[in-house]
Amino acid sequence: MSKKRKRFEPPPPPPPPLPPPFGFDISAFLKNIKVPEPIGHKTHNIQNNIVKFENGQPVFNNNKWIYSVQNPTGMYATFNGRRDFISNFHTNHTVSLYAMAHSLLATLTHDIIIDTKETSVYRQIDISQATIKKRTNSTIYLNAKHRGRTVFLKTTDNDAIKLKYVIEAVIHRLLKLSSPGCVPSLEFVGMTPENHLVICSEQLQIPSISTFVQTMTMGARNKSIRLRKMLLKVCRAFIIIQRDAKFTHRDCHTGNVYYDESRQKIQFIDFDWSCICHDTSVISVPRFLYDTTRRMYGHNKSVDMCVFMRNLGKTVRGAPEFISQIWEPLMQRYEDETRNMVERFRQQIDLTDSRVDYNKAWIKKYPKSKKFTENENQVLLKKKQQQEHDLMCAMQLYKMSSEKKSLKSEYAHKYGLGRFKNNFDYYMGYFEWESMTPRVIEKFISKIKI
């Protein structure tokens, strides 16, 4: 007697894909961001928060604090008679970033539920086991749960902070699309019925590099070997996100970089200072240390490693080979390159002048080539204007790190660090330094055997 065949049961259909984190496509909102441009004749301090927009115009926390801008020179201008960094003030570009965020906020749905019970419903959060950290204008939840996954929440009911958080979430979303392996997932962005903004993202279960460095317990040589491997992975991760996402973290201390040593994987968190290029737009969270009018805005490949390496040097203990063979030589190369910045820009101007003079002599000898050569000279003269601006900025940066704040006194990073503390390398991010790009650092480390 034959056995009865089992009835074939088709596999269950896959669950429907989740909607994008914002609940809708954000690309149309990004098209309204204005291109970076020079600072205008009237402005507000960048720390005078924009709280909303009315009839398309920004409303500041204090609308009466208006500054008249005069004599922009290099990194500085005069604001109501006082010389200050241009990076401390708004431009039309930074205002347009907040306008984009305001439009996104107005479109978000008010359906986020934060509760103290287990749930598998999308956009409902269980905080029964979460660690809660109160900040001045926001609340952070660690170890919350969303559909069984451990997540990290940022919430706020402060209007100005909402705008910053939304820009940060936009950067996170674009970075995840471009370099998915380098960042945790952005689960969703939305509002509660009580009008609190909620940003929910995957909580990493691997240690930050700060924790990794501080908890290494093996011998000095072993520590140096492990640190070398870690630094190589950081460089390679930055090469990927700079290539694929055109991304700059801009606050890349060791607490914002996470390292899975067993899988040799790097991930980045915390994008509330970050910057990313998207189509023709540069999207950043406007911050007082970063000048959005500068040439390298959105394209600087060295500032993250400058900040990271400086912070790493403060953290590492008991790894003398790593410090003497890798960290100290790299930081010395960085200092040497910046020491020569004024002379480098002067040489560039001299080369441009030589090319213009050569073209003029060519026109005199071959008048029929006049139209083409004069057009080329117009391009060269415009290039010279940018080089002269860069030279002025280089001279100002040099003085920030010279003993007596002059071009003739001794130059060393210790003087700049003494004056600007942790902000020093952020200011140095006005330019890109080849010696501190991740590819050059990777090449240097690859030649060092510990």
PAMI-282478 format. One record per residue (C-alpha): residue in one letter; x, y, z. Coordinates in pm, whole numbers, padded with zeros to 5 digits, always signed. Each point is the difference from the previous one (the first is absolute). Layout:
AXYZ;...
//
This chain:
M+00000+00000+00000;S+00152+00329-00111;K+00052+00281+00245;K-00223+00303-00033;R+00192+00288-00148;K+00022+00317+00201;R-00175+00291-00152;F+00243+00259-00132;E-00010+00321+00200;P+00152+00302-00173;P+00233+00212+00213;P-00159+00303+00163;P+00038+00322-00196;P+00276+00232+00116;P-00110+00288+00219;P-00070+00320-00190;P+00297+00239-00012;L-00002+00273+00258;P-00052+00357-00120;P+00303+00232-00009;P+00101+00147+00339;F-00180+00332-00050;G-00306-00179-00135;F+00043+00161-00343;D+00263+00083-00260;I+00203+00302+00116;S+00178+00076-00329;A-00241+00280-00101;F+00072+00186+00324;L+00376-00007-00062;K-00034+00182-00332;N-00083+00326+00182;I+00339+00023+00173;K+00194+00300-00132;V+00355-00037-00121;P+00273+00126+00235;E+00079+00367-00058;P+00186+00292+00164;I-00146+00153+00313;G-00256+00278-00058;H-00004+00359+00125;K-00238-00083+00289;T+00004-00318+00207;H-00071-00172+00332;N+00236-00191+00226;I-00012-00371-00080;Q-00069-00078+00368;N-00304+00228-00006;N-00228-00295-00076;I-00262+00003-00273;V-00320-00123+00165;K-00242+00009-00295;F-00086+00159-00335;E-00284+00242-00069;N-00091+00089-00358;G+00324-00159-00111;Q+00214+00216+00230;P+00202-00130+00299;V-00105+00092+00352;F+00300+00008+00231;N+00005-00055+00372;N+00085+00370+00022;N-00099+00179-00320;K+00151+00330+00120;W+00358-00132-00001;I+00082+00104-00356;Y+00360+00052-00107;S+00130+00230-00271;V+00285-00169-00192;Q+00299+00199-00118;N+00343-00073-00146;P+00004-00381-00039;T+00370-00090+00002;G+00103-00364-00009;M-00158-00186+00290;Y-00120+00321+00168;A-00236+00293-00050;T-00115+00295+00209;F-00343-00045+00162;N-00148+00314+00157;G+00351+00138+00039;R+00147-00319+00151;R+00234-00238-00186;D-00113-00363+00015;F+00011-00330-00189;I-00236-00016-00298;S-00081-00356+00109;N-00184+00145+00303;F-00275+00148-00220;H-00282-00105-00230;T-00001+00014-00379;N-00289-00050-00242;H+00122-00359-00033;T-00021-00079+00373;V-00344+00160+00023;S-00118-00213-00294;L+00113-00315+00186;Y-00230+00091+00289;A-00279+00085-00246;M+00034-00351-00145;A-00019-00146+00352;H-00306+00213+00081;S-00182-00131-00308;L+00084-00358+00094;L-00124+00053+00355;A-00333+00131-00126;T-00044-00315-00210;L+00079-00261+00268;T-00288-00205+00137;H-00091+00011+00371;D-00025-00376+00054;I+00302-00094+00214;I-00091-00179+00322;I+00249-00028+00287;D-00125-00251+00259;T+00119-00227+00279;K-00127-00327-00142;E+00127-00244-00260;T-00130+00057-00352;S+00073-00114-00355;V-00182+00289-00166;Y+00203+00219-00232;R+00073+00348+00144;Q-00095-00109+00353;I+00283-00010+00254;D+00038-00198+00322;I+00207+00197+00254;S-00073-00227+00299;Q+00368-00108+00020;A+00153+00316-00142;T+00257+00224+00164;I-00122+00360-00014;K+00236+00297-00021;K-00148+00347+00037;R+00169+00289-00177;T-00083+00370+00011;N-00233-00009-00301;S-00029-00369-00086;T-00021-00353+00137;I+00210-00301-00102;Y-00114-00362+00038;L+00255-00283-00006;N-00097-00369-00031;A-00356+00072-00112;K-00174-00261-00216;H-00163+00031-00343;R-00143-00318-00153;G+00243-00206+00208;R+00308+00204-00097;T+00205+00203+00245;V-00023+00364-00099;F+00118+00345+00100;L-00249+00290+00023;K+00050+00375-00012;T-00308+00203+00087;T-00072+00369+00044;D-00287+00247+00017;N+00233+00300-00050;D-00068+00166-00337;A+00362+00096-00072;I+00137-00343+00094;K-00262-00167-00220;L+00142+00174-00305;K+00356-00111+00083;Y-00113-00358+00066;V-00185-00015-00333;I+00308+00116-00194;E+00204-00262+00187;A-00255-00269-00093;V+00014+00105-00367;I+00379-00040+00002;H-00033-00338+00175;R-00252-00118-00260;L+00213+00106-00298;L+00312-00152+00152;K-00178-00331+00063;L-00112-00010-00363;S+00351+00071-00132;S+00218-00195+00247;P-00235-00245+00178;G+00272-00198+00177;C+00155+00301+00172;V-00294+00124+00209;P-00284-00145+00211;S-00352-00008-00143;L-00228+00299+00026;E-00327-00167+00107;F-00239+00293-00027;V-00058+00372+00051;G-00335+00128+00122;M-00208+00190+00253;T-00196-00111+00302;P-00361+00118+00046;E+00143+00240+00262;N+00219+00162-00272;H+00334-00146+00113;L+00243-00079-00281;V+00140-00357+00021;I+00310-00127-00184;C+00036-00378+00032;S+00316-00177-00114;E+00168-00334+00050;Q+00209-00019+00317;L+00339-00154-00070;Q+00105-00294+00215;I+00373+00046-00057;P+00232+00230+00197;S+00106+00349-00099;I+00370+00041-00072;S+00024+00200+00321;T-00125-00305+00194;F+00209-00239-00210;V+00321+00193+00077;Q-00072+00041+00369;T-00086-00368+00058;M+00302-00159-00173;T+00181-00199+00269;M+00276-00190-00186;G+00368+00089-00027;A+00136+00314-00158;R+00104-00158-00330;N-00333-00179-00037;K-00181+00329+00063;S+00206+00172-00269;I-00076-00276-00253;R-00373+00019+00072;L+00000+00381-00018;R+00177-00011-00335;K-00264-00237-00141;M-00279+00216+00138;L+00143+00318-00153;L+00034-00168-00339;K-00369-00096+00017;V-00099+00356+00092;C+00193+00133-00301;R-00162-00251-00234;A-00347+00079+00134;F+00059+00370-00062;I+00128-00067-00350;I-00328-00181-00072;I-00238+00265+00136;Q+00197+00287-00153;R-00008-00174-00337;D-00357-00133+00005;A-00184+00258+00209;K+00223+00311-00019;F-00044+00016+00376;T+00186+00193+00271;H-00075-00090+00363;R+00152+00322+00143;D-00011-00123+00363;C+00196-00321-00036;H+00130-00060+00351;T+00054-00358+00119;G-00342-00014+00169;N-00174+00041-00337;V+00183-00284-00177;Y-00089-00362+00088;Y+00222-00301-00060;D-00085-00369-00023;E+00347-00152+00041;S-00110-00359-00066;R-00164+00093-00333;Q+00244+00285-00075;K-00287+00241-00061;I-00030+00376+00060;Q-00326+00191+00042;F-00069+00368+00063;I-00269+00163+00214;D-00122+00347+00102;F-00041+00222-00306;D-00110+00326+00164;W+00318+00174-00123;S+00025-00185-00330;C-00004+00099-00367;I-00090-00193-00316;C-00017+00087-00369;H-00319-00096-00184;D-00040+00077-00371;T+00093+00370-00019;S-00078+00070+00368;V+00220+00002+00307;I-00199-00101+00308;S+00139+00064+00346;V-00107+00085+00352;P+00123+00363+00019;R+00264+00032+00272;F+00214+00290+00119;L+00332-00173-00079;Y-00070-00062-00368;D-00006+00278-00260;T-00254-00083-00273;T+00148+00268-00229;R+00339-00168-00033;R+00116-00193-00307;M+00041-00333+00182;Y-00349+00003+00156;G-00145-00346-00052;H+00316-00139-00162;N+00266-00007+00274;K+00157-00347+00025;S+00242+00069+00285;V-00191+00171+00281;D-00152-00323+00135;M+00337-00174+00033;C+00152+00314+00156;V-00266+00000+00272;F+00007-00378+00041;M+00378-00027+00026;R+00028+00287+00247;N-00266-00160+00220;L+00152-00347-00035;G+00335+00128+00125;K-00166+00123+00320;T-00162-00341+00056;V+00278-00252-00069;R+00201-00124+00298;G+00262-00273+00025;A+00069-00037-00375;P+00337+00172-00051;E+00075-00161-00337;F-00329+00122-00146;I+00060+00351+00134;S+00365+00028-00109;Q-00026-00175-00338;I-00346+00105-00118;W-00178+00271+00197;E+00290+00241+00060;P+00140-00016-00359;L-00347+00056-00148;M-00069+00300+00221;Q+00345+00142-00080;R-00072-00031-00373;Y-00328+00187+00060;E+00180+00278+00186;D+00274+00026-00260;E-00251+00028-00284;T-00195+00276+00174;R+00322+00183+00089;N+00068+00041-00373;M-00354+00108-00097;V+00080+00369-00053;E+00295-00072-00225;R-00203-00258-00194;F-00277+00247-00085;R+00253+00270-00092;Q+00162-00243-00244;Q-00339-00076-00155;I-00062+00372-00059;D+00348+00038-00154;L-00073-00288-00239;T-00330+00158-00104;D+00170+00337-00057;S+00266-00170-00211;R-00267-00165-00212;V-00181+00333-00055;D+00326+00172-00100;Y+00079-00284-00240;N-00343+00036-00161;K+00045+00375-00043;A+00333-00058-00171;W-00163-00262-00223;I-00273+00247-00106;K+00265+00257-00088;K+00185-00252-00215;Y-00308-00168-00150;P-00285+00257-00011;K-00237-00240-00177;S-00018-00213+00317;K-00119+00299+00202;K-00361-00107+00064;F+00084-00347+00130;T+00294+00117+00211;E-00189+00294+00154;N-00282-00235+00102;E+00256-00225+00164;N+00144+00299+00184;Q-00344+00088+00137;V-00022-00351+00145;L+00351+00034+00145;L-00076+00338+00158;K-00311-00142+00165;K+00212-00289+00125;K+00250+00250+00139;Q-00275+00176+00197;Q-00083-00332+00168;Q+00369-00064+00065;E+00040+00345+00157;H-00301-00072+00222;D+00155-00336+00098;L+00331+00173+00074;M-00174+00245+00234;C-00171-00290+00182;A+00328-00191+00020;M+00171+00302+00156;Q-00281+00026+00256;L+00022-00371+00083;Y+00377+00027+00030;K-00030+00283+00252;M-00247-00207+00204;S+00279-00256+00056;S+00303+00225+00031;E+00153+00092+00333;K-00064+00375-00030;K-00292-00010-00247;S+00224+00128-00280;L+00142-00140-00323;K+00357+00046+00127;S-00028-00180+00334;E+00042-00374+00063;Y-00275-00222-00141;A-00118-00312+00185;H-00336-00168+00056;K+00053+00023+00375;Y-00067+00374-00019;G-00325-00045-00191;L-00110-00279+00234;G+00079+00222+00297;R-00224+00276-00136;F-00285-00200-00153;K+00013-00331+00195;N-00218-00268-00162;N-00121+00243-00267;F+00346+00037-00157;D-00023-00281-00258;Y-00352+00108-00095;Y+00132+00344-00093;M+00289-00162-00189;G-00269-00176-00203;Y-00034+00320-00202;F+00244-00170-00239;E+00066-00360-00094;W+00340-00132+00109;E+00128-00278-00223;S+00210-00157+00276;M-00319-00064+00203;T-00225-00142-00270;P-00098-00361+00076;R+00163-00139-00315;V+00338+00161+00079;I-00018-00113+00365;E-00092-00352-00110;K+00299-00007-00234;F+00230+00119+00281;I-00128-00257+00253;S+00024-00286-00253;K+00376+00049-00011;I+00037-00019+00381;K+00049-00346+00149;I-00033-00032+00378;
//
